[in-house]
């Protein structure tokens, strides 16, 4: 593991939390209103399973 300066650690920490929060928002929105997203995911899964 390379030695990172405090600024780099701050950036990594911020980036990690940004990714986590985006994923949480997407999952929440999908459960709340995004039934179109769910059906799209399901159709993509079915399409992949056919292959």
Biopython code that builds the backbone (N, CA, C, O; Angstrom):
import numpy as np
from Bio.PDB.StructureBuilder import StructureBuilder

atoms = [
    (1, "UNK", "N", (0.843, -1.196, 0.000)),
    (1, "UNK", "CA", (0.000, 0.000, 0.000)),
    (1, "UNK", "C", (0.882, 1.250, 0.000)),
    (1, "UNK", "O", (1.713, 1.430, 0.890)),
    (2, "UNK", "N", (0.698, 2.095, -0.983)),
    (2, "UNK", "CA", (1.561, 3.291, -1.064)),
    (2, "UNK", "C", (1.221, 4.299, 0.023)),
    (2, "UNK", "O", (0.081, 4.381, 0.480)),
    (3, "UNK", "N", (2.217, 5.056, 0.423)),
    (3, "UNK", "CA", (1.997, 6.101, 1.414)),
    (3, "UNK", "C", (1.270, 7.271, 0.755)),
    (3, "UNK", "O", (1.721, 7.798, -0.263)),
    (4, "UNK", "N", (0.159, 7.666, 1.333)),
    (4, "UNK", "CA", (-0.611, 8.785, 0.808)),
    (4, "UNK", "C", (-0.546, 9.953, 1.775)),
    (4, "UNK", "O", (-0.521, 9.771, 2.992)),
    (5, "UNK", "N", (-0.518, 11.150, 1.217)),
    (5, "UNK", "CA", (-0.569, 12.339, 2.053)),
    (5, "UNK", "C", (-1.976, 12.556, 2.588)),
    (5, "UNK", "O", (-2.922, 11.922, 2.120)),
    (6, "UNK", "N", (-2.124, 13.448, 3.566)),
    (6, "UNK", "CA", (-3.453, 13.690, 4.156)),
    (6, "UNK", "C", (-4.472, 14.175, 3.139)),
    (6, "UNK", "O", (-5.655, 13.846, 3.238)),
    (7, "UNK", "N", (-4.017, 14.964, 2.148)),
    (7, "UNK", "CA", (-4.948, 15.462, 1.129)),
    (7, "UNK", "C", (-5.462, 14.294, 0.288)),
    (7, "UNK", "O", (-6.646, 14.233, -0.043)),
    (8, "UNK", "N", (-4.571, 13.378, -0.052)),
    (8, "UNK", "CA", (-4.987, 12.209, -0.822)),
    (8, "UNK", "C", (-5.950, 11.338, -0.027)),
    (8, "UNK", "O", (-6.930, 10.837, -0.579)),
    (9, "UNK", "N", (-5.684, 11.150, 1.261)),
    (9, "UNK", "CA", (-6.591, 10.366, 2.096)),
    (9, "UNK", "C", (-7.956, 11.018, 2.159)),
    (9, "UNK", "O", (-8.980, 10.338, 2.093)),
    (10, "UNK", "N", (-7.972, 12.360, 2.288)),
    (10, "UNK", "CA", (-9.237, 13.084, 2.324)),
    (10, "UNK", "C", (-10.006, 12.875, 1.025)),
    (10, "UNK", "O", (-11.219, 12.667, 1.040)),
    (11, "UNK", "N", (-9.297, 12.931, -0.093)),
    (11, "UNK", "CA", (-9.936, 12.739, -1.392)),
    (11, "UNK", "C", (-10.499, 11.330, -1.516)),
    (11, "UNK", "O", (-11.626, 11.144, -1.975)),
    (12, "UNK", "N", (-9.704, 10.328, -1.102)),
    (12, "UNK", "CA", (-10.166, 8.936, -1.170)),
    (12, "UNK", "C", (-11.400, 8.752, -0.294)),
    (12, "UNK", "O", (-12.370, 8.120, -0.713)),
    (13, "UNK", "N", (-11.368, 9.301, 0.919)),
    (13, "UNK", "CA", (-12.496, 9.200, 1.853)),
    (13, "UNK", "C", (-13.754, 9.841, 1.264)),
    (13, "UNK", "O", (-14.840, 9.263, 1.310)),
    (14, "UNK", "N", (-13.587, 11.046, 0.709)),
    (14, "UNK", "CA", (-14.716, 11.765, 0.122)),
    (14, "UNK", "C", (-15.275, 11.010, -1.074)),
    (14, "UNK", "O", (-16.490, 10.901, -1.237)),
    (15, "UNK", "N", (-14.384, 10.491, -1.909)),
    (15, "UNK", "CA", (-14.812, 9.752, -3.096)),
    (15, "UNK", "C", (-15.575, 8.496, -2.696)),
    (15, "UNK", "O", (-16.608, 8.174, -3.285)),
    (16, "UNK", "N", (-15.061, 7.786, -1.690)),
    (16, "UNK", "CA", (-15.718, 6.574, -1.200)),
    (16, "UNK", "C", (-17.131, 6.884, -0.720)),
    (16, "UNK", "O", (-18.079, 6.183, -1.073)),
    (17, "UNK", "N", (-17.273, 7.946, 0.093)),
    (17, "UNK", "CA", (-18.594, 8.280, 0.614)),
    (17, "UNK", "C", (-19.519, 8.783, -0.481)),
    (17, "UNK", "O", (-20.728, 8.560, -0.417)),
    (18, "UNK", "N", (-18.968, 9.462, -1.489)),
    (18, "UNK", "CA", (-19.798, 9.907, -2.611)),
    (18, "UNK", "C", (-20.376, 8.705, -3.358)),
    (18, "UNK", "O", (-21.559, 8.684, -3.694)),
    (19, "UNK", "N", (-19.518, 7.694, -3.616)),
    (19, "UNK", "CA", (-19.973, 6.487, -4.308)),
    (19, "UNK", "C", (-21.032, 5.766, -3.481)),
    (19, "UNK", "O", (-22.066, 5.356, -4.008)),
    (20, "UNK", "N", (-20.772, 5.612, -2.181)),
    (20, "UNK", "CA", (-21.729, 4.912, -1.309)),
    (20, "UNK", "C", (-23.067, 5.646, -1.278)),
    (20, "UNK", "O", (-24.122, 5.019, -1.370)),
    (21, "UNK", "N", (-23.026, 6.968, -1.150)),
    (21, "UNK", "CA", (-24.278, 7.725, -1.074)),
    (21, "UNK", "C", (-25.036, 7.674, -2.394)),
    (21, "UNK", "O", (-26.265, 7.607, -2.394)),
    (22, "UNK", "N", (-24.320, 7.703, -3.527)),
    (22, "UNK", "CA", (-24.985, 7.597, -4.828)),
    (22, "UNK", "C", (-25.678, 6.249, -4.956)),
    (22, "UNK", "O", (-26.819, 6.176, -5.415)),
    (23, "UNK", "N", (-24.990, 5.175, -4.550)),
    (23, "UNK", "CA", (-25.590, 3.836, -4.622)),
    (23, "UNK", "C", (-26.827, 3.777, -3.728)),
    (23, "UNK", "O", (-27.853, 3.225, -4.126)),
    (24, "UNK", "N", (-26.736, 4.341, -2.521)),
    (24, "UNK", "CA", (-27.882, 4.324, -1.605)),
    (24, "UNK", "C", (-29.055, 5.090, -2.192)),
    (24, "UNK", "O", (-30.197, 4.639, -2.098)),
    (25, "UNK", "N", (-28.789, 6.240, -2.795)),
    (25, "UNK", "CA", (-29.865, 7.039, -3.391)),
    (25, "UNK", "C", (-30.511, 6.284, -4.546)),
    (25, "UNK", "O", (-31.734, 6.290, -4.687)),
    (26, "UNK", "N", (-29.692, 5.634, -5.373)),
    (26, "UNK", "CA", (-30.234, 4.871, -6.503)),
    (26, "UNK", "C", (-31.111, 3.733, -6.005)),
    (26, "UNK", "O", (-32.202, 3.507, -6.528)),
    (27, "UNK", "N", (-30.631, 3.012, -4.988)),
    (27, "UNK", "CA", (-31.404, 1.890, -4.443)),
    (27, "UNK", "C", (-32.707, 2.396, -3.827)),
    (27, "UNK", "O", (-33.765, 1.802, -4.029)),
    (28, "UNK", "N", (-32.626, 3.502, -3.069)),
    (28, "UNK", "CA", (-33.819, 4.065, -2.438)),
    (28, "UNK", "C", (-34.816, 4.528, -3.494)),
    (28, "UNK", "O", (-36.010, 4.248, -3.386)),
    (29, "UNK", "N", (-34.333, 5.235, -4.514)),
    (29, "UNK", "CA", (-35.206, 5.741, -5.569)),
    (29, "UNK", "C", (-35.837, 4.576, -6.329)),
    (29, "UNK", "O", (-37.003, 4.643, -6.719)),
    (30, "UNK", "N", (-35.068, 3.513, -6.540)),
    (30, "UNK", "CA", (-35.567, 2.327, -7.228)),
    (30, "UNK", "C", (-36.684, 1.684, -6.414)),
    (30, "UNK", "O", (-37.699, 1.271, -6.975)),
    (31, "UNK", "N", (-36.507, 1.596, -5.099)),
    (31, "UNK", "CA", (-37.539, 1.016, -4.260)),
    (31, "UNK", "C", (-38.754, 1.920, -4.129)),
    (31, "UNK", "O", (-39.871, 1.437, -3.941)),
    (32, "UNK", "N", (-38.544, 3.227, -4.225)),
    (32, "UNK", "CA", (-39.605, 4.190, -3.990)),
    (32, "UNK", "C", (-40.473, 4.386, -5.223)),
    (32, "UNK", "O", (-41.670, 4.098, -5.193)),
    (33, "UNK", "N", (-39.875, 4.877, -6.313)),
    (33, "UNK", "CA", (-40.655, 5.227, -7.497)),
    (33, "UNK", "C", (-40.153, 4.575, -8.768)),
    (33, "UNK", "O", (-40.888, 4.472, -9.750)),
    (34, "UNK", "N", (-38.891, 4.129, -8.756)),
    (34, "UNK", "CA", (-38.275, 3.730, -10.020)),
    (34, "UNK", "C", (-38.631, 2.324, -10.440)),
    (34, "UNK", "O", (-37.749, 1.489, -10.644)),
    (35, "UNK", "N", (-39.923, 2.052, -10.573)),
    (35, "UNK", "CA", (-40.320, 0.713, -11.016)),
    (35, "UNK", "C", (-39.874, 0.474, -12.451)),
    (35, "UNK", "O", (-39.634, -0.667, -12.848)),
    (36, "UNK", "N", (-39.765, 1.538, -13.224)),
    (36, "UNK", "CA", (-39.255, 1.404, -14.591)),
    (36, "UNK", "C", (-37.818, 0.904, -14.559)),
    (36, "UNK", "O", (-37.423, 0.074, -15.378)),
    (37, "UNK", "N", (-37.035, 1.415, -13.607)),
    (37, "UNK", "CA", (-35.647, 0.968, -13.481)),
    (37, "UNK", "C", (-35.619, -0.512, -13.124)),
    (37, "UNK", "O", (-34.824, -1.273, -13.676)),
    (38, "UNK", "N", (-36.489, -0.922, -12.198)),
    (38, "UNK", "CA", (-36.536, -2.327, -11.791)),
    (38, "UNK", "C", (-36.891, -3.217, -12.966)),
    (38, "UNK", "O", (-36.249, -4.244, -13.187)),
    (39, "UNK", "N", (-37.917, -2.826, -13.727)),
    (39, "UNK", "CA", (-38.331, -3.650, -14.857)),
    (39, "UNK", "C", (-37.240, -3.673, -15.920)),
    (39, "UNK", "O", (-37.035, -4.693, -16.577)),
    (40, "UNK", "N", (-36.543, -2.560, -16.090)),
    (40, "UNK", "CA", (-35.446, -2.533, -17.055)),
    (40, "UNK", "C", (-34.334, -3.476, -16.613)),
    (40, "UNK", "O", (-33.788, -4.219, -17.428)),
    (41, "UNK", "N", (-33.996, -3.448, -15.322)),
    (41, "UNK", "CA", (-32.984, -4.371, -14.806)),
    (41, "UNK", "C", (-33.428, -5.811, -15.006)),
    (41, "UNK", "O", (-32.634, -6.667, -15.394)),
    (42, "UNK", "N", (-34.711, -6.074, -14.736)),
    (42, "UNK", "CA", (-35.224, -7.432, -14.856)),
    (42, "UNK", "C", (-35.149, -7.898, -16.306)),
    (42, "UNK", "O", (-34.747, -9.031, -16.571)),
    (43, "UNK", "N", (-35.533, -7.031, -17.249)),
    (43, "UNK", "CA", (-35.491, -7.421, -18.656)),
    (43, "UNK", "C", (-34.047, -7.645, -19.106)),
    (43, "UNK", "O", (-33.775, -8.548, -19.898)),
    (44, "UNK", "N", (-33.131, -6.832, -18.607)),
    (44, "UNK", "CA", (-31.716, -7.030, -18.942)),
    (44, "UNK", "C", (-31.235, -8.361, -18.393)),
    (44, "UNK", "O", (-30.516, -9.092, -19.074)),
    (45, "UNK", "N", (-31.632, -8.685, -17.152)),
    (45, "UNK", "CA", (-31.239, -9.969, -16.568)),
    (45, "UNK", "C", (-31.793, -11.128, -17.386)),
    (45, "UNK", "O", (-31.081, -12.094, -17.661)),
    (46, "UNK", "N", (-33.071, -11.032, -17.778)),
    (46, "UNK", "CA", (-33.668, -12.097, -18.589)),
    (46, "UNK", "C", (-32.921, -12.240, -19.909)),
    (46, "UNK", "O", (-32.668, -13.351, -20.375)),
    (47, "UNK", "N", (-32.571, -11.104, -20.506)),
    (47, "UNK", "CA", (-31.845, -11.120, -21.772)),
    (47, "UNK", "C", (-30.485, -11.792, -21.601)),
    (47, "UNK", "O", (-30.056, -12.573, -22.449)),
    (48, "UNK", "N", (-29.813, -11.477, -20.492)),
    (48, "UNK", "CA", (-28.504, -12.089, -20.232)),
    (48, "UNK", "C", (-28.660, -13.581, -19.974)),
    (48, "UNK", "O", (-27.844, -14.383, -20.427)),
    (49, "UNK", "N", (-29.723, -13.956, -19.235)),
    (49, "UNK", "CA", (-29.919, -15.371, -18.932)),
    (49, "UNK", "C", (-30.196, -16.173, -20.193)),
    (49, "UNK", "O", (-29.804, -17.337, -20.279)),
    (50, "UNK", "N", (-30.869, -15.570, -21.183)),
    (50, "UNK", "CA", (-31.126, -16.283, -22.434)),
    (50, "UNK", "C", (-29.813, -16.632, -23.128)),
    (50, "UNK", "O", (-29.688, -17.691, -23.743)),
    (51, "UNK", "N", (-28.839, -15.735, -23.024)),
    (51, "UNK", "CA", (-27.524, -16.034, -23.593)),
    (51, "UNK", "C", (-26.867, -17.137, -22.777)),
    (51, "UNK", "O", (-25.747, -17.547, -23.081)),
]
sb = StructureBuilder()
sb.init_structure("model")
sb.init_model(0)
sb.init_chain("A")
sb.init_seg("    ")
for serial, (resi, resn, name, xyz) in enumerate(atoms, 1):
    if name == "N":
        sb.init_residue(resn, " ", resi, " ")
    sb.init_atom(name, np.array(xyz, "f"), 0.0, 1.0, " ", f" {name:<3s}", serial, name[0])
structure = sb.get_structure()
